[in-house]
């Protein structure tokens, strides 16, 4: 009986090891990127520097475009970044966010998705664009949990897009506050306006009814921006092997 269970344990270890090897083989980087793999893992330049450790969440698109990420940006390891993506300095990209610039236009090129400096793309956000169109997220803008930003789309600096909101085929000016669950489609929203929760803004008449963002709403957006900037810096330092204690984080806030 002892021999039987010993053999069962040995066979279980063999099965587990062979399964892990098959999984690693199935997730190998494509051949066209394999020559760059050593440089990427070392954090060196590949059309821009990738912060931290390269993992399978960074992918080229069908046109061969590779994400360009500033060395001071923090990308969570569970986020997915594909194609012609430009992520600027001190950006925070949270867990399970998806940013895809992989849909070619009529001429076969893929337009870029640009995330401006100190912007933050939080948990579960999806950013994508129709073929031949682009997305631009302005500096210091917050895209909150579960929001969808679909190009063609341009969002100005210092804005806020709330939880589970949808922005499609629209232009938002600077410091526009879109609250939770709102829909903004096919319109241009001037600077400093406020979109209430669960409101649809889909025509010029809807835009004219919007009011200016209150000081409280702007202060809330600023607080979200500061918090995520701290997370970006802490994440980069953690990847660099520097420990940050709670007291240090409190002082930064």
Rosetta silent file (secondary structure, phi, psi, omega in degrees, C-alpha in Angstrom):
SEQUENCE: XXXXXXXXXXXXXXXXXXXXXXXXXXXXXXXXXXXXXXXXXXXXXXXXXXXXXXXXXXXXXXXXXXXXXXXXXXXXXXXXXXXXXXXXXXXXXXXXXXXXXXXXXXXXXXXXXXXXXXXXXXXXXXXXXXXXXXXXXXXXXXXXXXXXXXXXXXXXXXXXXXXXXXXXXXXXXXXXXXXXXXXXXXXXXXXXXXXXXXXXXXXXXXXXXXXXXXXXXXXXXXXXXXXXXXXXXXXXXXXXXXXXXXXXXXXXX
SCORE:     score description
SCORE:     0.000 S_00000001
   1 L     0.000  -41.832  177.843    0.000    0.000    0.000 S_00000001
   2 H   -61.390  -41.665 -179.802    2.844    2.373    0.839 S_00000001
   3 H   -64.117  -39.818 -179.918    4.475    1.596   -2.525 S_00000001
   4 H   -59.137  -48.727 -177.630    1.191    2.262   -4.364 S_00000001
   5 H   -70.163  -31.604  175.347    0.789    5.767   -2.893 S_00000001
   6 H   -62.918  -44.428  179.133    4.475    6.563   -3.453 S_00000001
   7 H   -64.992  -39.189  178.004    4.127    5.696   -7.135 S_00000001
   8 H   -61.670  -41.852  178.634    0.926    7.745   -7.397 S_00000001
   9 H   -63.948  -41.992  179.583    2.718   10.786   -5.937 S_00000001
  10 H   -63.585  -43.565  179.037    5.624   10.328   -8.347 S_00000001
  11 H   -64.812  -37.431  178.666    3.295   10.078  -11.351 S_00000001
  12 H   -62.294  -39.791  178.263    1.374   13.171  -10.195 S_00000001
  13 H   -65.036  -40.474  179.690    4.616   15.155  -10.119 S_00000001
  14 H   -62.816  -44.561  179.823    5.510   13.978  -13.625 S_00000001
  15 H   -63.042  -42.250 -179.235    2.089   14.972  -14.979 S_00000001
  16 H   -64.197  -43.124 -179.440    2.276   18.390  -13.311 S_00000001
  17 H   -65.931  -43.954 -179.929    5.745   19.114  -14.699 S_00000001
  18 H   -65.684  -35.856  176.617    4.847   18.009  -18.227 S_00000001
  19 H   -65.010  -40.900  178.045    1.679   20.116  -18.113 S_00000001
  20 H   -64.135  -39.617  178.507    3.647   23.180  -17.045 S_00000001
  21 H   -63.948  -41.689  178.405    6.129   22.635  -19.871 S_00000001
  22 H   -62.621  -38.975 -179.902    3.307   22.395  -22.430 S_00000001
  23 H   -64.888  -42.892  179.643    1.806   25.625  -21.089 S_00000001
  24 H   -65.276  -40.605  178.648    5.124   27.469  -21.365 S_00000001
  25 H   -63.941  -35.999 -178.185    5.695   26.175  -24.890 S_00000001
  26 H   -73.506  -17.423 -178.252    2.211   27.294  -25.954 S_00000001
  27 L  -108.795   18.590  178.480    2.856   30.849  -24.687 S_00000001
  28 L   -65.375  149.137 -179.528    6.222   31.411  -26.301 S_00000001
  29 L   -67.702  145.371 -179.337    6.736   34.766  -27.942 S_00000001
  30 L   -56.891  155.839 -175.924    6.325   34.721  -31.761 S_00000001
  31 H   -59.882  -37.978 -176.495    9.457   34.088  -33.811 S_00000001
  32 H   -66.782  -16.347  176.979    9.507   37.594  -35.273 S_00000001
  33 H  -104.247   -9.866 -171.019    9.865   38.988  -31.726 S_00000001
  34 H   -63.855  -31.961 -179.667   12.130   36.301  -30.317 S_00000001
  35 L   -67.509  -20.431  179.109   15.343   38.078  -31.366 S_00000001
  36 L   -96.179   -3.364 -170.145   14.286   41.057  -29.236 S_00000001
  37 H   -62.333  -40.029 -177.629   13.219   39.023  -26.225 S_00000001
  38 H   -64.188  -42.683  179.122   16.535   39.266  -24.371 S_00000001
  39 H   -66.198  -38.224 -178.177   16.619   43.059  -24.684 S_00000001
  40 H   -66.269  -45.010 -178.858   12.969   43.385  -23.661 S_00000001
  41 H   -63.348  -29.507  178.403   13.369   41.277  -20.529 S_00000001
  42 L   -80.010   -3.559  179.180   16.337   43.434  -19.546 S_00000001
  43 L    80.495   15.441 -178.225   14.128   46.518  -19.833 S_00000001
  44 L   -86.554  177.530 -168.943   16.168   47.926  -22.715 S_00000001
  45 E   -70.326  133.605  166.499   14.900   49.901  -25.681 S_00000001
  46 L  -141.842   88.009 -173.493   12.558   48.413  -28.274 S_00000001
  47 L    50.778   46.573 -173.327   11.062   51.439  -30.040 S_00000001
  48 L   117.694  159.874 -175.670   10.674   52.881  -26.538 S_00000001
  49 E  -102.643  135.405  179.087   11.458   51.342  -23.184 S_00000001
  50 L   -90.966  124.957  179.454    9.177   48.876  -21.468 S_00000001
  51 L   -71.364  136.468  174.643    8.818   49.477  -17.721 S_00000001
  52 L    74.182 -148.841 -174.675    9.528   46.464  -15.551 S_00000001
  53 L   -96.243  131.436  175.247    9.583   42.909  -16.882 S_00000001
  54 L   -67.830  133.616  175.604    8.336   42.083  -20.338 S_00000001
  55 L  -138.309 -178.584 -172.411    5.583   39.503  -20.247 S_00000001
  56 L   -71.130   -0.667  177.723    3.053   38.053  -22.654 S_00000001
  57 L   -79.740   -6.838  172.359    0.632   40.939  -22.072 S_00000001
  58 E  -102.046  125.665 -177.248    2.645   43.011  -24.588 S_00000001
  59 E  -138.814  150.867  170.059    2.005   41.951  -28.183 S_00000001
  60 L   -79.303  154.333  172.361    2.615   43.177  -31.700 S_00000001
  61 L   -91.141 -176.217 -175.786   -0.370   43.681  -33.989 S_00000001
  62 L   -66.836  -19.393  177.415   -0.732   42.205  -37.477 S_00000001
  63 L   -88.644   -2.627  179.991    1.147   45.184  -38.944 S_00000001
  64 L    88.236    5.038  178.060    4.126   44.557  -36.669 S_00000001
  65 L   -70.826  138.118 -177.034    3.556   47.624  -34.474 S_00000001
  66 L  -120.547  140.700  179.978    4.879   47.158  -30.946 S_00000001
  67 L   -56.369  139.917  174.589    3.820   49.116  -27.830 S_00000001
  68 E  -111.964  115.028 -172.698    6.039   52.050  -26.892 S_00000001
  69 E  -124.580  127.409  177.900    6.022   52.540  -23.133 S_00000001
  70 L   -64.668  147.621 -175.605    7.929   55.171  -21.182 S_00000001
  71 L   -66.850  -18.401 -179.960   10.283   53.776  -18.553 S_00000001
  72 L   -94.276   -0.929  176.716    8.468   55.698  -15.779 S_00000001
  73 L   -81.341  152.447  176.319    5.037   54.228  -16.617 S_00000001
  74 E  -116.623  124.477  178.066    3.618   51.339  -14.602 S_00000001
  75 E  -118.204  118.462  178.602    1.733   48.558  -16.402 S_00000001
  76 L   -64.100  145.436 -174.134    0.168   45.857  -14.241 S_00000001
  77 L   -64.804  -18.749  178.969    1.195   42.376  -15.323 S_00000001
  78 L   -92.550   -5.176  175.722   -2.425   41.344  -15.974 S_00000001
  79 L   -72.938  156.069 -179.562   -3.101   44.262  -18.343 S_00000001
  80 E  -120.478  121.138 -176.571   -3.052   43.562  -22.098 S_00000001
  81 E  -123.082  115.627 -172.558   -1.275   46.038  -24.388 S_00000001
  82 E  -128.501  128.149  165.935   -1.408   45.260  -28.119 S_00000001
  83 E    86.359 -143.981 -170.805   -0.081   47.030  -31.177 S_00000001
  84 L   -79.353   71.486 -176.521    0.475   50.702  -31.934 S_00000001
  85 E  -110.640  135.160  175.959    0.238   51.973  -28.354 S_00000001
  86 E  -122.453  110.742 -178.912    2.118   54.997  -27.002 S_00000001
  87 E  -111.610  118.566 -172.006    2.161   55.249  -23.231 S_00000001
  88 L   -88.908 -171.530 -169.521    3.866   58.364  -21.925 S_00000001
  89 L   -63.742  140.613  170.536    5.632   59.205  -18.656 S_00000001
  90 L    60.562   28.768  175.327    4.195   58.281  -15.234 S_00000001
  91 L   -81.213  145.477  173.630    1.075   56.604  -16.609 S_00000001
  92 E  -113.938  125.695  174.532   -0.696   53.992  -14.472 S_00000001
  93 E  -119.471  116.531 -170.770   -2.404   51.034  -16.179 S_00000001
  94 L   -83.517  179.686 -178.324   -4.312   48.871  -13.694 S_00000001
  95 L   -59.521  137.940  172.794   -5.123   45.159  -13.485 S_00000001
  96 L    64.001   14.719  171.336   -7.012   43.549  -16.383 S_00000001
  97 L   -71.875  149.066  179.043   -7.096   46.740  -18.475 S_00000001
  98 E  -127.686  122.146  176.474   -7.045   46.134  -22.239 S_00000001
  99 E  -124.946  113.120 -173.881   -5.565   48.642  -24.698 S_00000001
 100 E  -125.184  120.284  169.349   -5.639   47.419  -28.312 S_00000001
 101 E  -118.311   80.545 -171.037   -4.451   49.221  -31.427 S_00000001
 102 L  -134.838    5.268 -176.866   -4.734   46.302  -33.801 S_00000001
 103 L  -102.710  110.436 -176.394   -7.491   47.110  -36.320 S_00000001
 104 L   -73.401  149.724  175.735   -6.048   48.247  -39.682 S_00000001
 105 L   -83.660 -172.957 -179.447   -7.667   50.962  -41.759 S_00000001
 106 L   -58.669  -30.103  179.874   -8.411   50.826  -45.505 S_00000001
 107 L   -88.151    2.546  177.058   -4.741   51.509  -46.279 S_00000001
 108 L    88.960   -5.225  178.958   -3.602   48.680  -44.005 S_00000001
 109 L   -92.104  154.864  178.464   -2.050   50.893  -41.332 S_00000001
 110 L  -108.725  121.730  179.449   -3.088   50.919  -37.686 S_00000001
 111 L   -73.591  153.926 -173.448   -3.567   54.336  -36.115 S_00000001
 112 L   -81.061  156.296  165.385   -2.078   54.881  -32.639 S_00000001
 113 E  -110.892  121.666 -175.175   -3.688   54.918  -29.228 S_00000001
 114 E  -114.432  127.446  175.449   -1.902   57.510  -27.088 S_00000001
 115 E  -109.269  113.802 -174.063   -2.089   57.694  -23.285 S_00000001
 116 L   -70.254  165.597 -175.988   -0.784   61.084  -22.122 S_00000001
 117 L   -57.036  136.846  176.357    1.632   61.707  -19.287 S_00000001
 118 L    63.183   14.700  171.022    0.348   61.003  -15.755 S_00000001
 119 L   -76.332  164.838  175.743   -2.967   59.652  -17.035 S_00000001
 120 E  -136.668  136.760  179.542   -4.386   56.529  -15.424 S_00000001
 121 E  -118.310  107.269 -166.299   -6.273   53.616  -16.965 S_00000001
 122 L   -88.733 -174.193 -172.337   -7.848   51.676  -14.130 S_00000001
 123 L   -54.126  129.960  171.313   -9.018   48.091  -13.557 S_00000001
 124 L    74.089    8.694  178.157  -11.005   46.505  -16.376 S_00000001
 125 L   -71.515  144.512  174.535  -10.920   49.503  -18.733 S_00000001
 126 E  -120.482  125.552  175.391  -11.126   48.754  -22.470 S_00000001
 127 E  -124.487  123.194 -176.844   -9.599   51.145  -25.012 S_00000001
 128 E  -149.730  170.614  179.940   -9.908   50.270  -28.698 S_00000001
 129 E  -147.643  146.494  172.682  -10.477   52.029  -32.035 S_00000001
 130 L   -65.220  154.122  179.891  -12.159   51.341  -35.338 S_00000001
 131 L   -55.801  132.725 -179.724   -9.835   50.749  -38.273 S_00000001
 132 L    83.359    3.008  179.259   -8.317   53.988  -39.559 S_00000001
 133 L  -123.343  164.086 -176.300   -9.166   55.930  -36.371 S_00000001
 134 L  -126.934  170.296  173.428   -7.200   56.767  -33.242 S_00000001
 135 E  -129.321  136.128  175.623   -7.692   57.377  -29.528 S_00000001
 136 E  -130.958  121.569  176.139   -5.954   60.093  -27.538 S_00000001
 137 E  -105.610  120.597 -174.510   -6.173   60.317  -23.744 S_00000001
 138 L   -70.301  162.389  178.652   -4.902   63.672  -22.480 S_00000001
 139 L   -58.528  139.274  175.604   -2.325   64.180  -19.731 S_00000001
 140 L    73.209   11.558 -179.439   -3.606   63.763  -16.202 S_00000001
 141 L   -89.121  144.086  178.464   -6.901   62.178  -17.250 S_00000001
 142 E  -109.539  126.306  172.410   -8.466   59.334  -15.260 S_00000001
 143 E  -109.902  105.276 -167.750  -10.326   56.478  -16.959 S_00000001
 144 L   -82.417  176.521 -169.506  -12.018   54.744  -14.032 S_00000001
 145 L   -49.106  125.735  170.992  -12.944   51.106  -13.364 S_00000001
 146 L    75.401    7.513  179.834  -14.710   49.272  -16.179 S_00000001
 147 L   -74.349  157.359  176.239  -15.056   52.222  -18.569 S_00000001
 148 E  -122.492  124.252  175.247  -14.957   51.751  -22.353 S_00000001
 149 E  -118.991  113.949 -174.768  -13.267   54.313  -24.596 S_00000001
 150 E  -123.566  124.830 -177.745  -13.700   53.441  -28.270 S_00000001
 151 E   -77.208  157.515   11.919  -12.226   55.419  -31.132 S_00000001
 152 E   -72.262  131.055 -175.697  -12.461   57.604  -32.946 S_00000001
 153 E  -158.324  141.501  175.946  -12.114   59.436  -29.653 S_00000001
 154 E  -138.659  126.347  179.844  -10.160   62.284  -28.119 S_00000001
 155 E  -120.389  127.732 -176.206  -10.203   63.179  -24.419 S_00000001
 156 L   -73.785 -177.349 -175.388   -8.542   66.381  -23.214 S_00000001
 157 L   -75.697  151.164  172.891   -6.242   66.902  -20.267 S_00000001
 158 L    67.182   20.856 -178.579   -7.326   66.661  -16.648 S_00000001
 159 L   -89.892  178.572  178.565  -10.606   64.870  -17.378 S_00000001
 160 E  -145.632  130.910  175.026  -12.423   62.045  -15.636 S_00000001
 161 E  -120.269  117.038 -169.076  -14.437   59.148  -17.087 S_00000001
 162 L   -77.841  178.140 -175.915  -16.393   57.326  -14.384 S_00000001
 163 L   -56.025  131.197  173.905  -17.074   53.679  -13.627 S_00000001
 164 L    59.246   20.060  174.132  -18.660   51.695  -16.486 S_00000001
 165 L   -78.607  159.635  179.350  -19.083   54.768  -18.681 S_00000001
 166 E  -127.284  125.796  175.973  -18.862   54.478  -22.478 S_00000001
 167 E  -119.770  120.484 -177.749  -17.207   57.078  -24.724 S_00000001
 168 E  -140.246  133.646  173.567  -17.488   56.426  -28.468 S_00000001
 169 E    51.184   48.101 -174.409  -16.817   58.566  -31.540 S_00000001
 170 E  -140.598  162.215  173.942  -16.564   61.710  -29.420 S_00000001
 171 E  -123.010  123.242  176.388  -14.283   64.555  -28.444 S_00000001
 172 E  -109.793  130.741  178.685  -14.134   65.661  -24.812 S_00000001
 173 L   -72.725 -174.971  179.333  -12.461   68.948  -23.961 S_00000001
 174 L   -67.152  142.106  174.534  -10.127   69.631  -21.072 S_00000001
 175 L    58.604   30.817  172.216  -11.408   68.945  -17.541 S_00000001
 176 L   -80.138  131.613 -178.992  -14.647   67.319  -18.718 S_00000001
 177 E  -108.989  114.750  177.302  -16.121   65.167  -15.940 S_00000001
 178 E  -108.636  114.916 -175.449  -18.137   62.134  -17.073 S_00000001
 179 L   -83.920 -178.878 -164.943  -19.715   60.418  -14.087 S_00000001
 180 L   -66.263  136.764  174.388  -20.491   56.751  -13.581 S_00000001
 181 L    74.038   12.295 -179.093  -22.549   54.777  -16.087 S_00000001
 182 L   -83.018  159.588  174.837  -22.889   57.625  -18.601 S_00000001
 183 E  -123.117  124.284  175.577  -22.910   57.246  -22.402 S_00000001
 184 E  -123.383  115.080 -174.868  -21.250   59.842  -24.637 S_00000001
 185 E  -140.814  128.963  171.140  -21.523   59.055  -28.344 S_00000001
 186 L    68.856   27.070 -176.422  -21.046   61.052  -31.539 S_00000001
 187 L  -134.625  168.307  172.131  -20.668   64.490  -29.918 S_00000001
 188 E  -118.206  121.270 -177.011  -18.093   67.117  -29.007 S_00000001
 189 E  -105.731  118.871 -178.544  -18.206   68.247  -25.359 S_00000001
 190 L   -64.941  168.331 -177.628  -16.545   71.618  -24.639 S_00000001
 191 L   -55.341  142.150  166.612  -14.049   72.203  -21.845 S_00000001
 192 L    73.932   13.803 -179.571  -15.096   71.973  -18.216 S_00000001
 193 E   -90.099  163.882 -175.428  -18.574   70.470  -18.581 S_00000001
 194 E  -122.023  124.510  176.562  -20.153   67.861  -16.303 S_00000001
 195 E  -103.274  114.119 -176.194  -21.983   64.731  -17.517 S_00000001
 196 L   -66.004  165.827  178.633  -24.198   63.381  -14.691 S_00000001
 197 L   -61.918  142.664  172.846  -24.371   59.664  -13.808 S_00000001
 198 L    56.764   35.236  178.587  -26.356   57.347  -16.112 S_00000001
 199 L  -111.461  141.120  175.411  -27.062   60.096  -18.652 S_00000001
 200 E   -98.169  128.470  176.266  -26.861   59.671  -22.437 S_00000001
 201 E  -120.950   98.895 -170.408  -25.246   62.482  -24.396 S_00000001
 202 L  -129.364    5.410  179.285  -25.745   61.597  -28.051 S_00000001
 203 L  -154.855  169.877 -177.656  -26.672   64.840  -29.851 S_00000001
 204 H   -61.931  -35.180  179.450  -25.997   68.577  -29.841 S_00000001
 205 H   -63.249  -39.569  177.584  -29.168   69.206  -27.836 S_00000001
 206 H   -63.673  -38.767 -179.442  -27.909   66.901  -25.066 S_00000001
 207 H   -65.109  -40.190 -177.996  -24.592   68.772  -24.975 S_00000001
 208 H   -64.330  -22.914 -179.607  -26.325   72.145  -24.628 S_00000001
 209 L   -83.134  -10.744 -177.776  -28.102   70.915  -21.487 S_00000001
 210 L   -73.866  148.532  178.632  -24.864   70.099  -19.692 S_00000001
 211 E  -109.012  167.436  178.027  -23.611   72.376  -16.943 S_00000001
 212 E   -67.994  147.937  177.951  -20.106   73.296  -15.859 S_00000001
 213 L   -66.106  136.212  179.996  -18.343   70.906  -13.499 S_00000001
 214 L   -73.855  160.345  174.673  -18.618   71.988   -9.864 S_00000001
 215 H   -56.624  -34.617  178.841  -15.517   72.630   -7.719 S_00000001
 216 H   -64.915  -42.365  179.364  -16.377   69.432   -5.821 S_00000001
 217 H   -65.670  -41.695  178.499  -16.405   67.366   -9.033 S_00000001
 218 H   -65.875  -37.904  177.982  -13.092   68.863  -10.177 S_00000001
 219 H   -65.599  -38.696  176.914  -11.583   68.233   -6.736 S_00000001
 220 H   -61.585  -45.813  179.515  -12.728   64.597   -6.898 S_00000001
 221 H   -62.102  -39.764  179.270  -11.080   64.161  -10.316 S_00000001
 222 H   -64.499  -39.152  179.944   -7.871   65.755   -9.013 S_00000001
 223 H   -65.832  -41.091  177.352   -7.835   63.416   -6.015 S_00000001
 224 H   -61.873  -42.701  179.367   -8.233   60.355   -8.251 S_00000001
 225 H   -60.978  -45.649 -178.834   -5.372   61.596  -10.422 S_00000001
 226 H   -63.494  -43.808 -179.575   -3.045   62.118   -7.436 S_00000001
 227 H   -59.736  -45.728 -177.880   -3.843   58.693   -5.977 S_00000001
 228 H   -74.505  -26.708  172.744   -3.098   56.868   -9.212 S_00000001
 229 H   -64.161  -39.634  175.607    0.071   58.874   -9.802 S_00000001
 230 H   -63.273  -40.097  178.824    1.266   57.568   -6.422 S_00000001
 231 H   -64.572  -38.912  178.930    0.359   54.026   -7.488 S_00000001
 232 H   -63.424  -45.653 -179.277    2.333   54.421  -10.713 S_00000001
 233 H   -66.167  -43.144  179.324    5.428   55.631   -8.885 S_00000001
 234 H   -63.474  -39.973  179.532    5.141   52.959   -6.214 S_00000001
 235 H   -63.952  -41.713  178.865    4.681   50.246   -8.836 S_00000001
 236 H   -64.887  -41.470  179.928    7.758   51.333  -10.780 S_00000001
 237 H   -68.612  -34.265  176.744    9.875   51.438   -7.639 S_00000001
 238 H   -65.576  -41.595  177.912    8.606   48.021   -6.595 S_00000001
 239 H   -65.455  -28.113  179.054    9.579   46.612   -9.982 S_00000001
 240 L   -81.255   -3.054  178.009   13.004   48.201   -9.521 S_00000001
 241 L    90.146   10.288  177.798   13.394   46.314   -6.254 S_00000001
 242 L   -95.248  124.584  178.812   12.945   49.309   -3.963 S_00000001
 243 L   -81.511  141.380  178.924   10.640   48.689   -1.020 S_00000001
 244 L  -123.978  121.992 -179.909    8.232   51.434   -0.032 S_00000001
 245 L   -85.908  169.085 -176.395    6.722   51.430    3.416 S_00000001
 246 H   -63.777  -35.597 -179.400    3.279   52.730    4.301 S_00000001
 247 H   -62.680  -38.690  178.924    4.657   55.848    5.980 S_00000001
 248 H   -64.997  -43.363  178.732    6.394   56.883    2.755 S_00000001
 249 H   -62.803  -40.046  178.780    3.194   56.463    0.753 S_00000001
 250 H   -61.690  -41.611  179.297    1.281   58.514    3.322 S_00000001
 251 H   -63.679  -36.978 -179.216    3.793   61.352    3.045 S_00000001
 252 H   -68.777  -31.465 -179.912    3.469   61.357   -0.752 S_00000001
 253 L   -77.282    0.000    0.000   -0.282   61.651   -0.566 S_00000001
